[in-house]
Amino acid sequence: MAKALAAGGRAPVERKDHGFMVQHGFEDPDGHQWEVFWMDPNAAPPQA
């Protein structure tokens, strides 16, 4: 996010922290929307 914003992007929506997942998006200088997220793999239930 820091690199995207420093390169001219903007963050139209605040960062969201759901505890097990963090989500943040940005709009690039051409107007394209990008969503970046990280999810804790240990939060997923074990596979059956």
Backbone as JSON Lines, residues from 0, in Angstrom:
{"i":0,"aa":"M","n":[0.82,-1.18,0.0],"ca":[0.0,0.0,0.0],"c":[0.86,1.25,0.0]}
{"i":1,"aa":"A","n":[1.89,1.25,0.8],"ca":[2.74,2.44,0.86],"c":[3.34,2.76,-0.51]}
{"i":2,"aa":"K","n":[3.81,1.73,-1.22],"ca":[4.4,1.95,-2.54],"c":[3.35,2.42,-3.54]}
{"i":3,"aa":"A","n":[2.16,1.86,-3.47],"ca":[1.09,2.27,-4.4],"c":[0.71,3.72,-4.16]}
{"i":4,"aa":"L","n":[0.59,4.12,-2.92],"ca":[0.21,5.5,-2.61],"c":[1.34,6.47,-2.98]}
{"i":5,"aa":"A","n":[2.59,6.06,-2.74],"ca":[3.72,6.92,-3.09],"c":[3.85,7.1,-4.6]}
{"i":6,"aa":"A","n":[3.35,6.12,-5.37],"ca":[3.43,6.18,-6.83],"c":[2.26,6.92,-7.46]}
{"i":7,"aa":"G","n":[1.41,7.52,-6.64],"ca":[0.31,8.31,-7.18],"c":[-1.07,7.71,-7.01]}
{"i":8,"aa":"G","n":[-1.14,6.54,-6.39],"ca":[-2.44,5.94,-6.13],"c":[-3.15,6.64,-4.98]}
{"i":9,"aa":"R","n":[-4.38,6.29,-4.79],"ca":[-5.12,6.83,-3.64],"c":[-5.93,5.71,-3.0]}
{"i":10,"aa":"A","n":[-6.18,5.85,-1.71],"ca":[-6.94,4.85,-0.96],"c":[-8.33,5.41,-0.67]}
{"i":11,"aa":"P","n":[-9.32,5.07,-1.51],"ca":[-10.66,5.61,-1.31],"c":[-11.4,5.0,-0.12]}
{"i":12,"aa":"V","n":[-10.93,3.84,0.35],"ca":[-11.6,3.14,1.47],"c":[-10.57,2.85,2.55]}
{"i":13,"aa":"E","n":[-10.98,2.96,3.79],"ca":[-10.09,2.68,4.92],"c":[-9.71,1.21,4.99]}
{"i":14,"aa":"R","n":[-8.57,0.92,5.56],"ca":[-8.09,-0.43,5.81],"c":[-9.07,-1.13,6.76]}
{"i":15,"aa":"K","n":[-9.33,-2.42,6.5],"ca":[-10.25,-3.19,7.34],"c":[-9.48,-4.35,7.97]}
{"i":16,"aa":"D","n":[-9.54,-4.46,9.27],"ca":[-8.89,-5.55,9.98],"c":[-9.98,-6.42,10.59]}
{"i":17,"aa":"H","n":[-10.12,-7.64,10.08],"ca":[-11.15,-8.56,10.56],"c":[-10.59,-9.56,11.57]}
{"i":18,"aa":"G","n":[-9.37,-9.33,12.04],"ca":[-8.75,-10.23,13.0],"c":[-7.97,-11.34,12.31]}
{"i":19,"aa":"F","n":[-8.65,-12.16,11.55],"ca":[-8.0,-13.25,10.81],"c":[-7.61,-12.83,9.39]}
{"i":20,"aa":"M","n":[-8.08,-11.65,8.97],"ca":[-7.83,-11.17,7.61],"c":[-7.73,-9.65,7.63]}
{"i":21,"aa":"V","n":[-6.78,-9.11,6.85],"ca":[-6.63,-7.67,6.69],"c":[-6.87,-7.35,5.23]}
{"i":22,"aa":"Q","n":[-7.65,-6.31,4.97],"ca":[-8.04,-5.96,3.61],"c":[-7.84,-4.46,3.4]}
{"i":23,"aa":"H","n":[-7.27,-4.1,2.26],"ca":[-7.1,-2.7,1.92],"c":[-7.03,-2.59,0.4]}
{"i":24,"aa":"G","n":[-7.55,-1.54,-0.14],"ca":[-7.55,-1.37,-1.58],"c":[-7.06,0.0,-1.97]}
{"i":25,"aa":"F","n":[-6.71,0.13,-3.23],"ca":[-6.29,1.43,-3.73],"c":[-6.74,1.59,-5.18]}
{"i":26,"aa":"E","n":[-6.74,2.83,-5.61],"ca":[-7.04,3.17,-7.0],"c":[-5.76,3.67,-7.63]}
{"i":27,"aa":"D","n":[-5.36,3.08,-8.75],"ca":[-4.12,3.51,-9.41],"c":[-4.37,4.79,-10.21]}
{"i":28,"aa":"P","n":[-3.31,5.44,-10.69],"ca":[-3.49,6.7,-11.41],"c":[-4.37,6.6,-12.66]}
{"i":29,"aa":"D","n":[-4.54,5.38,-13.21],"ca":[-5.42,5.2,-14.37],"c":[-6.88,4.97,-13.98]}
{"i":30,"aa":"G","n":[-7.15,4.91,-12.67],"ca":[-8.51,4.71,-12.19],"c":[-8.88,3.26,-11.92]}
{"i":31,"aa":"H","n":[-7.93,2.33,-12.07],"ca":[-8.22,0.91,-11.79],"c":[-8.23,0.67,-10.28]}
{"i":32,"aa":"Q","n":[-9.18,-0.13,-9.84],"ca":[-9.31,-0.47,-8.42],"c":[-8.58,-1.78,-8.14]}
{"i":33,"aa":"W","n":[-7.8,-1.82,-7.06],"ca":[-7.06,-3.01,-6.65],"c":[-7.4,-3.3,-5.19]}
{"i":34,"aa":"E","n":[-7.65,-4.56,-4.89],"ca":[-7.9,-4.98,-3.51],"c":[-6.76,-5.9,-3.09]}
{"i":35,"aa":"V","n":[-6.15,-5.59,-1.97],"ca":[-5.04,-6.36,-1.43],"c":[-5.51,-6.92,-0.09]}
{"i":36,"aa":"F","n":[-5.25,-8.22,0.13],"ca":[-5.62,-8.77,1.42],"c":[-4.64,-9.84,1.86]}
{"i":37,"aa":"W","n":[-4.64,-10.08,3.15],"ca":[-3.85,-11.14,3.74],"c":[-4.78,-11.89,4.68]}
{"i":38,"aa":"M","n":[-4.7,-13.22,4.61],"ca":[-5.53,-14.05,5.48],"c":[-4.64,-15.04,6.21]}
{"i":39,"aa":"D","n":[-4.83,-15.16,7.51],"ca":[-4.04,-16.07,8.32],"c":[-4.41,-17.51,7.96]}
{"i":40,"aa":"P","n":[-3.49,-18.29,7.41],"ca":[-3.82,-19.66,7.02],"c":[-4.2,-20.55,8.21]}
{"i":41,"aa":"N","n":[-3.77,-20.18,9.4],"ca":[-4.12,-20.96,10.6],"c":[-5.56,-20.72,11.04]}
{"i":42,"aa":"A","n":[-6.22,-19.72,10.47],"ca":[-7.61,-19.43,10.84],"c":[-8.58,-20.33,10.1]}
{"i":43,"aa":"A","n":[-8.16,-20.97,9.01],"ca":[-9.05,-21.84,8.23],"c":[-9.25,-23.17,8.97]}
{"i":44,"aa":"P","n":[-10.46,-23.71,8.93],"ca":[-10.69,-25.01,9.57],"c":[-9.89,-26.11,8.86]}
{"i":45,"aa":"P","n":[-9.5,-27.15,9.59],"ca":[-8.74,-28.24,8.96],"c":[-9.55,-28.93,7.87]}
{"i":46,"aa":"Q","n":[-8.86,-29.38,6.82],"ca":[-9.52,-30.09,5.73],"c":[-9.91,-31.5,6.18]}
{"i":47,"aa":"A","n":[-11.08,-31.93,5.76],"ca":[-11.57,-33.26,6.15],"c":[-11.01,-34.33,5.23]}
